Amino acid sequence: MRFNRLGTIAAFFVLCLLVIQYAPRPFTTASAENPFFTESALPFRAPPFDKIKDSDYSPALEAGMKAQLA
C-alpha cells in the first residue's frame, strides 16, 4: 500500500500541534514571584530579563526537566 506523502506530513503536523496544545505546562505549579513561571506580555513571550535573579534559574530548569519527563 502506498501512502500519500502530503497526507503523512499533514497528519504528523496535526499530531505535533495536539501534543504542544495539551502538554503539561510548568507555569501552573511554580511560584508567581519567579518571572519564568508567569506569562509574559513581551513579544515572543520572552521573559522580563530585568526582573530575573540568579536564584530564579534553578527552579525553572527543574520544572522544565520535570515537564519534559512527564
PyMOL Python script that loads the backbone (N, CA, C, O; Angstrom):
from pymol import cmd

cmd.read_pdbstr("""\
ATOM      1  N   MET A   1       0.837  -1.174   0.000  1.00  0.00           N
ATOM      2  CA  MET A   1       0.000   0.000   0.000  1.00  0.00           C
ATOM      3  C   MET A   1       0.887   1.244   0.000  1.00  0.00           C
ATOM      4  O   MET A   1       1.824   1.352   0.791  1.00  0.00           O
ATOM      5  N   ARG A   2       0.587   2.153  -0.872  1.00  0.00           N
ATOM      6  CA  ARG A   2       1.348   3.390  -0.969  1.00  0.00           C
ATOM      7  C   ARG A   2       0.699   4.489  -0.148  1.00  0.00           C
ATOM      8  O   ARG A   2      -0.511   4.701  -0.224  1.00  0.00           O
ATOM      9  N   PHE A   3       1.508   5.186   0.637  1.00  0.00           N
ATOM     10  CA  PHE A   3       0.996   6.281   1.444  1.00  0.00           C
ATOM     11  C   PHE A   3       1.200   7.594   0.715  1.00  0.00           C
ATOM     12  O   PHE A   3       2.200   7.791   0.025  1.00  0.00           O
ATOM     13  N   ASN A   4       0.268   8.460   0.872  1.00  0.00           N
ATOM     14  CA  ASN A   4       0.382   9.795   0.308  1.00  0.00           C
ATOM     15  C   ASN A   4       1.318  10.604   1.206  1.00  0.00           C
ATOM     16  O   ASN A   4       1.026  10.810   2.384  1.00  0.00           O
ATOM     17  N   ARG A   5       2.414  11.049   0.663  1.00  0.00           N
ATOM     18  CA  ARG A   5       3.426  11.762   1.452  1.00  0.00           C
ATOM     19  C   ARG A   5       2.864  13.039   2.066  1.00  0.00           C
ATOM     20  O   ARG A   5       3.162  13.349   3.220  1.00  0.00           O
ATOM     21  N   LEU A   6       2.061  13.779   1.316  1.00  0.00           N
ATOM     22  CA  LEU A   6       1.484  15.017   1.831  1.00  0.00           C
ATOM     23  C   LEU A   6       0.527  14.721   2.985  1.00  0.00           C
ATOM     24  O   LEU A   6       0.503  15.459   3.970  1.00  0.00           O
ATOM     25  N   GLY A   7      -0.255  13.661   2.875  1.00  0.00           N
ATOM     26  CA  GLY A   7      -1.165  13.270   3.951  1.00  0.00           C
ATOM     27  C   GLY A   7      -0.420  12.864   5.202  1.00  0.00           C
ATOM     28  O   GLY A   7      -0.846  13.182   6.312  1.00  0.00           O
ATOM     29  N   THR A   8       0.685  12.166   5.034  1.00  0.00           N
ATOM     30  CA  THR A   8       1.500  11.747   6.170  1.00  0.00           C
ATOM     31  C   THR A   8       2.106  12.955   6.868  1.00  0.00           C
ATOM     32  O   THR A   8       2.136  13.016   8.097  1.00  0.00           O
ATOM     33  N   ILE A   9       2.579  13.899   6.100  1.00  0.00           N
ATOM     34  CA  ILE A   9       3.162  15.121   6.676  1.00  0.00           C
ATOM     35  C   ILE A   9       2.088  15.919   7.394  1.00  0.00           C
ATOM     36  O   ILE A   9       2.331  16.445   8.480  1.00  0.00           O
ATOM     37  N   ALA A  10       0.901  16.017   6.802  1.00  0.00           N
ATOM     38  CA  ALA A  10      -0.194  16.758   7.432  1.00  0.00           C
ATOM     39  C   ALA A  10      -0.618  16.096   8.740  1.00  0.00           C
ATOM     40  O   ALA A  10      -0.868  16.784   9.730  1.00  0.00           O
ATOM     41  N   ALA A  11      -0.700  14.764   8.751  1.00  0.00           N
ATOM     42  CA  ALA A  11      -1.077  14.052   9.969  1.00  0.00           C
ATOM     43  C   ALA A  11      -0.020  14.254  11.057  1.00  0.00           C
ATOM     44  O   ALA A  11      -0.361  14.430  12.227  1.00  0.00           O
ATOM     45  N   PHE A  12       1.246  14.229  10.680  1.00  0.00           N
ATOM     46  CA  PHE A  12       2.319  14.455  11.643  1.00  0.00           C
ATOM     47  C   PHE A  12       2.244  15.871  12.209  1.00  0.00           C
ATOM     48  O   PHE A  12       2.445  16.070  13.407  1.00  0.00           O
ATOM     49  N   PHE A  13       1.958  16.847  11.363  1.00  0.00           N
ATOM     50  CA  PHE A  13       1.846  18.236  11.782  1.00  0.00           C
ATOM     51  C   PHE A  13       0.690  18.403  12.769  1.00  0.00           C
ATOM     52  O   PHE A  13       0.838  19.086  13.782  1.00  0.00           O
ATOM     53  N   VAL A  14      -0.448  17.792  12.486  1.00  0.00           N
ATOM     54  CA  VAL A  14      -1.604  17.877  13.378  1.00  0.00           C
ATOM     55  C   VAL A  14      -1.282  17.212  14.717  1.00  0.00           C
ATOM     56  O   VAL A  14      -1.644  17.732  15.772  1.00  0.00           O
ATOM     57  N   LEU A  15      -0.611  16.078  14.676  1.00  0.00           N
ATOM     58  CA  LEU A  15      -0.217  15.397  15.902  1.00  0.00           C
ATOM     59  C   LEU A  15       0.709  16.275  16.739  1.00  0.00           C
ATOM     60  O   LEU A  15       0.551  16.355  17.957  1.00  0.00           O
ATOM     61  N   CYS A  16       1.661  16.926  16.103  1.00  0.00           N
ATOM     62  CA  CYS A  16       2.575  17.826  16.822  1.00  0.00           C
ATOM     63  C   CYS A  16       1.817  18.980  17.467  1.00  0.00           C
ATOM     64  O   CYS A  16       2.106  19.351  18.605  1.00  0.00           O
ATOM     65  N   LEU A  17       0.852  19.550  16.753  1.00  0.00           N
ATOM     66  CA  LEU A  17       0.063  20.642  17.312  1.00  0.00           C
ATOM     67  C   LEU A  17      -0.746  20.179  18.524  1.00  0.00           C
ATOM     68  O   LEU A  17      -0.870  20.911  19.506  1.00  0.00           O
ATOM     69  N   LEU A  18      -1.289  18.980  18.458  1.00  0.00           N
ATOM     70  CA  LEU A  18      -2.043  18.451  19.592  1.00  0.00           C
ATOM     71  C   LEU A  18      -1.145  18.228  20.800  1.00  0.00           C
ATOM     72  O   LEU A  18      -1.536  18.529  21.928  1.00  0.00           O
ATOM     73  N   VAL A  19       0.045  17.707  20.576  1.00  0.00           N
ATOM     74  CA  VAL A  19       0.982  17.477  21.677  1.00  0.00           C
ATOM     75  C   VAL A  19       1.379  18.805  22.315  1.00  0.00           C
ATOM     76  O   VAL A  19       1.449  18.906  23.540  1.00  0.00           O
ATOM     77  N   ILE A  20       1.636  19.811  21.506  1.00  0.00           N
ATOM     78  CA  ILE A  20       2.010  21.122  22.031  1.00  0.00           C
ATOM     79  C   ILE A  20       0.852  21.736  22.805  1.00  0.00           C
ATOM     80  O   ILE A  20       1.064  22.335  23.859  1.00  0.00           O
ATOM     81  N   GLN A  21      -0.366  21.596  22.299  1.00  0.00           N
ATOM     82  CA  GLN A  21      -1.534  22.190  22.937  1.00  0.00           C
ATOM     83  C   GLN A  21      -1.806  21.576  24.308  1.00  0.00           C
ATOM     84  O   GLN A  21      -2.125  22.291  25.258  1.00  0.00           O
ATOM     85  N   TYR A  22      -1.681  20.258  24.413  1.00  0.00           N
ATOM     86  CA  TYR A  22      -2.076  19.577  25.638  1.00  0.00           C
ATOM     87  C   TYR A  22      -0.903  19.115  26.502  1.00  0.00           C
ATOM     88  O   TYR A  22      -1.103  18.340  27.437  1.00  0.00           O
ATOM     89  N   ALA A  23       0.287  19.564  26.217  1.00  0.00           N
ATOM     90  CA  ALA A  23       1.457  19.207  27.029  1.00  0.00           C
ATOM     91  C   ALA A  23       1.356  19.891  28.392  1.00  0.00           C
ATOM     92  O   ALA A  23       0.845  21.007  28.487  1.00  0.00           O
ATOM     93  N   PRO A  24       1.837  19.235  29.440  1.00  0.00           N
ATOM     94  CA  PRO A  24       1.797  19.873  30.766  1.00  0.00           C
ATOM     95  C   PRO A  24       2.687  21.104  30.785  1.00  0.00           C
ATOM     96  O   PRO A  24       3.786  21.107  30.230  1.00  0.00           O
ATOM     97  N   ARG A  25       2.199  22.128  31.420  1.00  0.00           N
ATOM     98  CA  ARG A  25       2.930  23.388  31.476  1.00  0.00           C
ATOM     99  C   ARG A  25       3.475  23.617  32.879  1.00  0.00           C
ATOM    100  O   ARG A  25       2.754  23.430  33.860  1.00  0.00           O
ATOM    101  N   PRO A  26       4.731  24.017  32.985  1.00  0.00           N
ATOM    102  CA  PRO A  26       5.308  24.235  34.310  1.00  0.00           C
ATOM    103  C   PRO A  26       4.779  25.482  35.004  1.00  0.00           C
ATOM    104  O   PRO A  26       5.064  25.684  36.185  1.00  0.00           O
ATOM    105  N   PHE A  27       4.009  26.335  34.301  1.00  0.00           N
ATOM    106  CA  PHE A  27       3.542  27.589  34.879  1.00  0.00           C
ATOM    107  C   PHE A  27       2.531  27.381  35.998  1.00  0.00           C
ATOM    108  O   PHE A  27       2.356  28.276  36.825  1.00  0.00           O
ATOM    109  N   THR A  28       1.870  26.252  36.055  1.00  0.00           N
ATOM    110  CA  THR A  28       0.773  26.076  36.990  1.00  0.00           C
ATOM    111  C   THR A  28       1.232  25.737  38.399  1.00  0.00           C
ATOM    112  O   THR A  28       0.515  26.038  39.354  1.00  0.00           O
ATOM    113  N   THR A  29       2.390  25.129  38.568  1.00  0.00           N
ATOM    114  CA  THR A  29       2.794  24.673  39.892  1.00  0.00           C
ATOM    115  C   THR A  29       3.896  25.516  40.515  1.00  0.00           C
ATOM    116  O   THR A  29       4.294  25.246  41.647  1.00  0.00           O
ATOM    117  N   ALA A  30       4.381  26.485  39.844  1.00  0.00           N
ATOM    118  CA  ALA A  30       5.544  27.229  40.330  1.00  0.00           C
ATOM    119  C   ALA A  30       5.131  28.527  41.018  1.00  0.00           C
ATOM    120  O   ALA A  30       3.973  28.944  40.987  1.00  0.00           O
ATOM    121  N   SER A  31       6.109  29.129  41.623  1.00  0.00           N
ATOM    122  CA  SER A  31       5.896  30.371  42.346  1.00  0.00           C
ATOM    123  C   SER A  31       5.586  31.520  41.390  1.00  0.00           C
ATOM    124  O   SER A  31       6.155  31.611  40.302  1.00  0.00           O
ATOM    125  N   ALA A  32       4.685  32.382  41.809  1.00  0.00           N
ATOM    126  CA  ALA A  32       4.323  33.531  40.979  1.00  0.00           C
ATOM    127  C   ALA A  32       5.403  34.611  41.016  1.00  0.00           C
ATOM    128  O   ALA A  32       5.387  35.527  40.194  1.00  0.00           O
ATOM    129  N   GLU A  33       6.336  34.514  41.957  1.00  0.00           N
ATOM    130  CA  GLU A  33       7.393  35.514  42.072  1.00  0.00           C
ATOM    131  C   GLU A  33       8.503  35.298  41.049  1.00  0.00           C
ATOM    132  O   GLU A  33       9.272  36.217  40.766  1.00  0.00           O
ATOM    133  N   ASN A  34       8.591  34.104  40.500  1.00  0.00           N
ATOM    134  CA  ASN A  34       9.633  33.780  39.536  1.00  0.00           C
ATOM    135  C   ASN A  34       9.171  34.216  38.142  1.00  0.00           C
ATOM    136  O   ASN A  34       8.138  33.738  37.672  1.00  0.00           O
ATOM    137  N   PRO A  35       9.902  35.106  37.468  1.00  0.00           N
ATOM    138  CA  PRO A  35       9.476  35.592  36.150  1.00  0.00           C
ATOM    139  C   PRO A  35       9.373  34.501  35.088  1.00  0.00           C
ATOM    140  O   PRO A  35       8.657  34.675  34.101  1.00  0.00           O
ATOM    141  N   PHE A  36      10.070  33.384  35.270  1.00  0.00           N
ATOM    142  CA  PHE A  36       9.997  32.309  34.295  1.00  0.00           C
ATOM    143  C   PHE A  36       8.650  31.583  34.338  1.00  0.00           C
ATOM    144  O   PHE A  36       8.279  30.924  33.367  1.00  0.00           O
ATOM    145  N   PHE A  37       7.919  31.694  35.438  1.00  0.00           N
ATOM    146  CA  PHE A  37       6.675  30.949  35.609  1.00  0.00           C
ATOM    147  C   PHE A  37       5.431  31.791  35.387  1.00  0.00           C
ATOM    148  O   PHE A  37       4.326  31.325  35.665  1.00  0.00           O
ATOM    149  N   THR A  38       5.570  32.991  34.906  1.00  0.00           N
ATOM    150  CA  THR A  38       4.417  33.818  34.607  1.00  0.00           C
ATOM    151  C   THR A  38       4.389  34.103  33.115  1.00  0.00           C
ATOM    152  O   THR A  38       5.432  34.237  32.475  1.00  0.00           O
ATOM    153  N   GLU A  39       3.184  34.195  32.572  1.00  0.00           N
ATOM    154  CA  GLU A  39       3.053  34.511  31.149  1.00  0.00           C
ATOM    155  C   GLU A  39       3.567  35.925  30.908  1.00  0.00           C
ATOM    156  O   GLU A  39       3.277  36.839  31.680  1.00  0.00           O
ATOM    157  N   SER A  40       4.312  36.096  29.861  1.00  0.00           N
ATOM    158  CA  SER A  40       4.899  37.391  29.540  1.00  0.00           C
ATOM    159  C   SER A  40       4.076  38.094  28.469  1.00  0.00           C
ATOM    160  O   SER A  40       3.526  37.454  27.572  1.00  0.00           O
ATOM    161  N   ALA A  41       3.998  39.396  28.571  1.00  0.00           N
ATOM    162  CA  ALA A  41       3.319  40.202  27.557  1.00  0.00           C
ATOM    163  C   ALA A  41       4.305  40.704  26.501  1.00  0.00           C
ATOM    164  O   ALA A  41       3.910  41.398  25.564  1.00  0.00           O
ATOM    165  N   LEU A  42       5.567  40.361  26.648  1.00  0.00           N
ATOM    166  CA  LEU A  42       6.591  40.789  25.699  1.00  0.00           C
ATOM    167  C   LEU A  42       6.471  40.003  24.391  1.00  0.00           C
ATOM    168  O   LEU A  42       5.868  38.930  24.375  1.00  0.00           O
ATOM    169  N   PRO A  43       7.030  40.515  23.305  1.00  0.00           N
ATOM    170  CA  PRO A  43       6.991  39.783  22.037  1.00  0.00           C
ATOM    171  C   PRO A  43       7.633  38.403  22.170  1.00  0.00           C
ATOM    172  O   PRO A  43       8.647  38.242  22.848  1.00  0.00           O
ATOM    173  N   PHE A  44       7.040  37.430  21.527  1.00  0.00           N
ATOM    174  CA  PHE A  44       7.502  36.039  21.529  1.00  0.00           C
ATOM    175  C   PHE A  44       7.504  35.431  22.927  1.00  0.00           C
ATOM    176  O   PHE A  44       8.203  34.449  23.175  1.00  0.00           O
ATOM    177  N   ARG A  45       6.726  36.008  23.844  1.00  0.00           N
ATOM    178  CA  ARG A  45       6.625  35.539  25.233  1.00  0.00           C
ATOM    179  C   ARG A  45       7.985  35.479  25.930  1.00  0.00           C
ATOM    180  O   ARG A  45       8.223  34.609  26.768  1.00  0.00           O
ATOM    181  N   ALA A  46       8.853  36.388  25.585  1.00  0.00           N
ATOM    182  CA  ALA A  46      10.172  36.455  26.217  1.00  0.00           C
ATOM    183  C   ALA A  46      10.013  36.835  27.687  1.00  0.00           C
ATOM    184  O   ALA A  46       9.176  37.676  28.018  1.00  0.00           O
ATOM    185  N   PRO A  47      10.796  36.232  28.564  1.00  0.00           N
ATOM    186  CA  PRO A  47      10.694  36.602  29.987  1.00  0.00           C
ATOM    187  C   PRO A  47      11.250  38.004  30.212  1.00  0.00           C
ATOM    188  O   PRO A  47      12.118  38.457  29.467  1.00  0.00           O
ATOM    189  N   PRO A  48      10.756  38.684  31.232  1.00  0.00           N
ATOM    190  CA  PRO A  48      11.290  40.026  31.542  1.00  0.00           C
ATOM    191  C   PRO A  48      12.671  39.896  32.185  1.00  0.00           C
ATOM    192  O   PRO A  48      12.787  39.683  33.392  1.00  0.00           O
ATOM    193  N   PHE A  49      13.696  40.024  31.381  1.00  0.00           N
ATOM    194  CA  PHE A  49      15.062  39.782  31.844  1.00  0.00           C
ATOM    195  C   PHE A  49      15.506  40.751  32.936  1.00  0.00           C
ATOM    196  O   PHE A  49      16.411  40.431  33.707  1.00  0.00           O
ATOM    197  N   ASP A  50      14.894  41.918  33.014  1.00  0.00           N
ATOM    198  CA  ASP A  50      15.282  42.871  34.056  1.00  0.00           C
ATOM    199  C   ASP A  50      14.789  42.458  35.438  1.00  0.00           C
ATOM    200  O   ASP A  50      15.242  43.012  36.440  1.00  0.00           O
ATOM    201  N   LYS A  51      13.864  41.491  35.513  1.00  0.00           N
ATOM    202  CA  LYS A  51      13.324  41.053  36.797  1.00  0.00           C
ATOM    203  C   LYS A  51      13.867  39.701  37.252  1.00  0.00           C
ATOM    204  O   LYS A  51      13.515  39.233  38.335  1.00  0.00           O
ATOM    205  N   ILE A  52      14.712  39.071  36.452  1.00  0.00           N
ATOM    206  CA  ILE A  52      15.223  37.743  36.769  1.00  0.00           C
ATOM    207  C   ILE A  52      16.416  37.849  37.717  1.00  0.00           C
ATOM    208  O   ILE A  52      17.333  38.642  37.502  1.00  0.00           O
ATOM    209  N   LYS A  53      16.380  37.027  38.776  1.00  0.00           N
ATOM    210  CA  LYS A  53      17.501  36.941  39.710  1.00  0.00           C
ATOM    211  C   LYS A  53      18.217  35.609  39.465  1.00  0.00           C
ATOM    212  O   LYS A  53      17.672  34.711  38.824  1.00  0.00           O
ATOM    213  N   ASP A  54      19.417  35.498  39.973  1.00  0.00           N
ATOM    214  CA  ASP A  54      20.173  34.253  39.810  1.00  0.00           C
ATOM    215  C   ASP A  54      19.443  33.055  40.426  1.00  0.00           C
ATOM    216  O   ASP A  54      19.542  31.937  39.920  1.00  0.00           O
ATOM    217  N   SER A  55      18.726  33.287  41.494  1.00  0.00           N
ATOM    218  CA  SER A  55      18.027  32.197  42.172  1.00  0.00           C
ATOM    219  C   SER A  55      16.789  31.717  41.409  1.00  0.00           C
ATOM    220  O   SER A  55      16.205  30.700  41.784  1.00  0.00           O
ATOM    221  N   ASP A  56      16.378  32.411  40.359  1.00  0.00           N
ATOM    222  CA  ASP A  56      15.202  32.021  39.580  1.00  0.00           C
ATOM    223  C   ASP A  56      15.507  30.930  38.558  1.00  0.00           C
ATOM    224  O   ASP A  56      14.589  30.248  38.102  1.00  0.00           O
ATOM    225  N   TYR A  57      16.759  30.751  38.194  1.00  0.00           N
ATOM    226  CA  TYR A  57      17.101  29.800  37.136  1.00  0.00           C
ATOM    227  C   TYR A  57      16.906  28.343  37.557  1.00  0.00           C
ATOM    228  O   TYR A  57      16.344  27.553  36.799  1.00  0.00           O
ATOM    229  N   SER A  58      17.360  27.984  38.744  1.00  0.00           N
ATOM    230  CA  SER A  58      17.308  26.592  39.173  1.00  0.00           C
ATOM    231  C   SER A  58      15.883  26.041  39.232  1.00  0.00           C
ATOM    232  O   SER A  58      15.647  24.959  38.695  1.00  0.00           O
ATOM    233  N   PRO A  59      14.914  26.731  39.861  1.00  0.00           N
ATOM    234  CA  PRO A  59      13.551  26.195  39.874  1.00  0.00           C
ATOM    235  C   PRO A  59      12.945  26.092  38.468  1.00  0.00           C
ATOM    236  O   PRO A  59      12.186  25.164  38.186  1.00  0.00           O
ATOM    237  N   ALA A  60      13.275  27.027  37.603  1.00  0.00           N
ATOM    238  CA  ALA A  60      12.746  26.984  36.239  1.00  0.00           C
ATOM    239  C   ALA A  60      13.309  25.800  35.469  1.00  0.00           C
ATOM    240  O   ALA A  60      12.575  25.124  34.749  1.00  0.00           O
ATOM    241  N   LEU A  61      14.609  25.541  35.613  1.00  0.00           N
ATOM    242  CA  LEU A  61      15.212  24.394  34.935  1.00  0.00           C
ATOM    243  C   LEU A  61      14.666  23.084  35.478  1.00  0.00           C
ATOM    244  O   LEU A  61      14.400  22.159  34.710  1.00  0.00           O
ATOM    245  N   GLU A  62      14.496  22.993  36.789  1.00  0.00           N
ATOM    246  CA  GLU A  62      13.947  21.780  37.405  1.00  0.00           C
ATOM    247  C   GLU A  62      12.525  21.519  36.905  1.00  0.00           C
ATOM    248  O   GLU A  62      12.180  20.385  36.573  1.00  0.00           O
ATOM    249  N   ALA A  63      11.705  22.565  36.851  1.00  0.00           N
ATOM    250  CA  ALA A  63      10.322  22.411  36.385  1.00  0.00           C
ATOM    251  C   ALA A  63      10.291  22.028  34.907  1.00  0.00           C
ATOM    252  O   ALA A  63       9.447  21.232  34.494  1.00  0.00           O
ATOM    253  N   GLY A  64      11.186  22.576  34.122  1.00  0.00           N
ATOM    254  CA  GLY A  64      11.254  22.207  32.708  1.00  0.00           C
ATOM    255  C   GLY A  64      11.645  20.766  32.496  1.00  0.00           C
ATOM    256  O   GLY A  64      11.079  20.085  31.641  1.00  0.00           O
ATOM    257  N   MET A  65      12.613  20.290  33.271  1.00  0.00           N
ATOM    258  CA  MET A  65      13.027  18.883  33.153  1.00  0.00           C
ATOM    259  C   MET A  65      11.917  17.941  33.628  1.00  0.00           C
ATOM    260  O   MET A  65      11.701  16.878  33.045  1.00  0.00           O
ATOM    261  N   LYS A  66      11.224  18.342  34.684  1.00  0.00           N
ATOM    262  CA  LYS A  66      10.115  17.539  35.192  1.00  0.00           C
ATOM    263  C   LYS A  66       8.997  17.456  34.158  1.00  0.00           C
ATOM    264  O   LYS A  66       8.428  16.386  33.945  1.00  0.00           O
ATOM    265  N   ALA A  67       8.681  18.575  33.518  1.00  0.00           N
ATOM    266  CA  ALA A  67       7.643  18.585  32.485  1.00  0.00           C
ATOM    267  C   ALA A  67       8.049  17.765  31.279  1.00  0.00           C
ATOM    268  O   ALA A  67       7.208  17.099  30.675  1.00  0.00           O
ATOM    269  N   GLN A  68       9.317  17.798  30.919  1.00  0.00           N
ATOM    270  CA  GLN A  68       9.805  17.035  29.775  1.00  0.00           C
ATOM    271  C   GLN A  68       9.722  15.531  30.049  1.00  0.00           C
ATOM    272  O   GLN A  68       9.381  14.757  29.155  1.00  0.00           O
ATOM    273  N   LEU A  69      10.031  15.117  31.275  1.00  0.00           N
ATOM    274  CA  LEU A  69       9.957  13.703  31.623  1.00  0.00           C
ATOM    275  C   LEU A  69       8.510  13.203  31.690  1.00  0.00           C
ATOM    276  O   LEU A  69       8.242  12.025  31.453  1.00  0.00           O
ATOM    277  N   ALA A  70       7.591  14.101  32.012  1.00  0.00           N
ATOM    278  CA  ALA A  70       6.162  13.715  32.100  1.00  0.00           C
ATOM    279  C   ALA A  70       5.587  13.609  30.739  1.00  0.00           C
ATOM    280  O   ALA A  70       4.406  13.298  30.591  1.00  0.00           O
TER     281      ALA A  70
END
""", "prot")
cmd.dss("prot")
cmd.show_as("cartoon", "prot")
cmd.util.cbc("prot")
cmd.orient("prot")
